Every structure is written in C-alpha cells, then in structure tokens.
Amino acid sequence: MATKTIESGTVADAYLAILADRGVDFLFANAGTDFAPLIEALAKAQTKGTPTPRPITVPHENVAMAMAIGHYMVSGRPQLVMVHVNVGTTNAMCNLVNASKGNIPILFSAGRTPYTETGNLTGKRSVEIHWPQEMRDQASILREFVKWDYELHHQEVVETAVDRALNIAMSEPRGPIYLTLPRETLAAEVENFTYTSPTRHKTPSPPHPDKAAVDEAAQILADAKNPLIITSGFGARPADVPVLEALAESFALPVVQRKPRYMVLPCDHPMHIGYNPDAHIEDADVVLVLECDVPWIPGKITPPDDCKIIHIGTDPLFSSYPIRGFTCDLAITGIPGATLALLTEALGGHAKRASKRIDARRKRIKALRDSQSEARKAVLDSSRDETPIHPAWISHCIDNIRDDDAIVIKESPLAWDHLGLTQPGTFFCNTFGGGLGYGLGTALGAKLAAPGRQVICTVGDGAYMFGNPIPAHYVGAAEGLPTLTVIFNNEMWGAVKRNTRDVYPSGYAAQSNNEPLTYFVSGTRFERAVEISDGYGEQVDDPAQVPAALDRAMDAVAGGRQAVLNILCKGP
C-alpha cells in the first residue's frame, strides 16, 4: 500500500495535501478569521513547492460557489469552496441551492468559530467576533441542500473525512457536501502524518438500469404511434449526447427540451423538435421523461389519459422534492447514457414490426421541423429592426460570432431556437434551484476549466445585479479570465411580470402596464462596472449596431480583457 508522509506540520497542511493528492485543482475562497491555519499552510506550501489546490481569492461567496459550479460543468471534477463560518455560509446559500437541485458536486467548507476561550491551544478565540458568531449547529443552516455534513474534530480522521466527502459528492445522484473546520483543529500540530496515495476509498459505480424494465420500455415505445421524449437535465455528460442522437434517429423518436440545462442534441438533428413540449403533449401516446423534473405544468396541460408515461433518470422520483405527482407507468433508475444504450439495443428487436410507424413519424417530423424553420425565419425577419432590440435578434447575432465549441451560459431571455448548437458541452443553464446570480461566476469557472475556449455569458439586467458583478469582474481580471458578458437589459424583472399576468391576466397590475416591484429605473449603465477592472464595456440600443458591437467585444476578449455589452432589449 503506497503512502505519503508529512514529517511535521499542522492538520491544515495535511488537509490541503490530501485534497491535492485526490485531484482537487482549486480552492475558491472568501477568507475570515477562521482561515489563519490554512493561510499559513498555503504560504508554507508555496515556499516549499508542495502541491495544494490553487487558492483563488473571490470577494463574494455567491461568485465562489458559481465558479465551482462552472468548473465542474466543463471539467467533470469537483472543486473546493471555503467561506467564513456562518455568515459566509449564508452568503453562499443561493448557489448552494442551485448546486443541490442540479446535482453538482461541490466540496463546500467553512470555518467553525474556535471553541476555546483560554488555554494553550493554537487557534483559540482571539477577537471579539468569535463569541457572537458561534452557533449551536452551524450546518443546520443548509442541511436540506447537502448530501452530507461533518465537522472535523481530530487529525486522525482527516484522510477519512476528505475521502468520504469526495465519495459522497461524486456518487449518484451527485451533489454538494459541507465540511466545517474548527480553527483549533486546523492549527493542531502533526508529526509523521501518513496518508494513503492513491486513495483506497473509491467512489461507488453509478446505478445501471434493470434490463427487464428497459425491455418493457422498448415494447411500449415500439407500439407507439406518437411517442415523445421530453428532457431538461440530459446532457450533463457530453459523452451521453451521441447515445441519444442514435436512439432518436434510429427509431424516429422526437426530442423536445423543456427549459434546457445542457446541449441535448445538435440543433440540426432531424429529431430535435424545439423547446415547447406543450405543443406536442396532447397528441402523444407515449411520453419518455428523460432526466426532467417538470415535464409539463399539470394546471395547464397534461398528456391524454391513455398516454403511457415512462420516467428515466439517475433519480427518476426526484426524491428530494417534497411533492411531485407526475403520472408514471414505468420508472427506470440508471445513468442516462447506459440506460439509453440498452434501450436502443432493446428497440432493435422491434424495428422490423414497427418500421411503418417509424417511417410515418420520420416524414411527419421532417414537415414539423420545416415549419419550425420557417417560423424562426419569420421571427428573425420581423425582429431585426425592432427597438427596443428583440431577444431573438440578439441571440442570432451571438450565434454568428461564437466558435463551434464556445461555451454559452444562459441566465437571460436568450432565445434557444436561434442558437445553432452542434457540439455537446457548449450550453449551460443552471437555473436548477431558481437562484439568480449564477451566470457571471459560472462563466469564470468554465473559463478556468477551458482557458482556450470562448465563454459567452448571457444575463438579464436583474441577474447581472444578483451576480455580484464587481467581485466577479475583479476575479476575471485578477485571474486572467477574459469572458464576454451580454446583458439583455429589459429594465424589469421579466419573469415576475409574466407570472403576475399569468395569475391575474385581467387584474389591476396587468391593466396598469406598470406592475409594482417589476420595473427598474431606466438608464442604468451596467457596462461601466467592468471598466473598474480594466474591462471593455459598451451600451447598445440600435439593432443595426449589435453585430459590430459583438465584434468589438470579442476583439477585447481575444486581447485578454473582459467585455460587457449592455443591450437594451424588449421585455415580455
């Protein structure tokens, strides 16, 4: 059994060394008084050239969490975030909720106020804030949103705690963990501290589907005349996308995305039928719900009573949701790629008898796609000269300037159907838990994981403010992470206005056309925020100027500067 030894040092030295040994690349941190042993350990490691996760100062916890999300979504490797005791934890909660609901593994850690008031322990209480900041149960703040929480009590369990944190975070369904670190524990001295390298605590293999259930699903789909696949969370693993491509193409199974989180199919794939499941649900006789928590809104539309409903996913019940009552005639637990591969194989045995239905669907879906293409063209033709600028025109212009492998982050009214995505792993929309403000930090994390690729972050004006732009732009400059941010500035909370009218379509708010709490004061020059970090900023209010403005912004990015375009656009 191979081991490594730290001859002398502290628990903080050991903790950082083990994390580095386990492949954790970065420590995104907003430090406080609890960090002293870690800061000393990092300085020592830098002097001696010993490996640790690379520390990155992030002046807001929300941005730090989003950076960990963005890095993982591109790299597939969980990263470390550390914040200051209870106050840092609460500041990070918004993106912790997103990580939890999106199955994003984050090694989320925080200091724990020192226990001891007197005595000889290094790290004991030393400033006034150590008394009011102590909690009886700090992890209670967030326990509902993490898979595991633990407080590190002693050096003997450092290796076990790190490995268990990684194992639980990376086991399916994946998600964040929370580790609290008392200052006295981190500062405790160790001698001849030995740990196993490589680790002998491997993450369990993911769940694979039951073959009998897959065969039953194949039988149901083979008998279907109008099957429909609805997804939102599929595509987190880019390698899964070709598997869905092959399944959908071979058996003419149309795929529609509901509020997509990832790139699921190339936009030119013959079975990709857009982003509005409601337009097809009432005609379906089988619906395959693939990694999708909300395939339809029951109060608005439901499949026919005789429609068979199949759910496939790593956790098809979405068991963390207190109530979720979607019809389910068959549920298959399994990682998507393996499940769809087995389903393709099983459907192969039915292909001959289903061939007439498959051929008829293929022709019908081609006609549908042709109609959708004409509708997109009509929207673009009518919107290219609109003022305020139409989101479809902005989206089309972004599509024209991005590389094929560019990473696009959506926290905006970006029009999905005006993006011509062709490569897996090029689109991310992490509205998993509804926490706004993830876009800017996610873009930075993505750029850190893929420095050679374009990263384009699209945000609404409200989401831009939620994203802590000053800290985010600071990190972008300090770490040399040039990204393009496009603000869809409609001077309102568009979602709040839309939902108010949905509930009260003829109410006082709708009749006023100036719903309270939904509008922002006009004229805010958001693009100037990036200038304090030597970035390029520009406001655009003329649709004819959007292409040239995007070119100027991308030139700035290519030159190593962040860029922000504040585009005044049409609201809902």
Secondary structure, 3 states (H helix, E strand, C coil): CCEEEEEEEEHHHHHHHHHHHCCCCEEEECCCHHHHHHHHHHHHHHHHCCCCCEEEECCCHHHHHHHHHHHHHHHCCCCEEEECHHHHHHHCHHHHHHHHHCCCCCEEEEEECCCCCCCCCCCCCCCHHHCCCCCCCHHHHCHHHCCCEEECCCHHHHHHHHHHHHHHHHCCCCCCEEEEEEHHHHHCEEEEEEEECCCCCCCCCCCCCCHHHHHHHHHHHHCCCCEEEEECCCCCCHHHHHHHHHHHHHHCCCEEECCCCECCCCCCCCCECCCCCHHHHCCCCEEEEECCCCCCCCCCCCCCCCCEEEEEECCCCCCCCCCCCCCCCEEEECCHHHHHHHHHHHHHCCCCCCHHHHHHHHHHHHHHHHHHHHHHHHHHHHHCCCCCECHHHHHHHHHHHCCCCCEEEEECCCCHHHCCCCCCCCEECCCCCCCCCCHHHHHHHHHHHCCCCCEEEEEEHHHHHHCCHHHHHHHHHHCCCCCEEEEEECCECHHHHHHHHHHCCCCHHHHHCCCCCCECCCCCCHHHHHHHHCCEEEEECCHHHHHHHHHHHHHHHHCCCCEEEEEEECCC
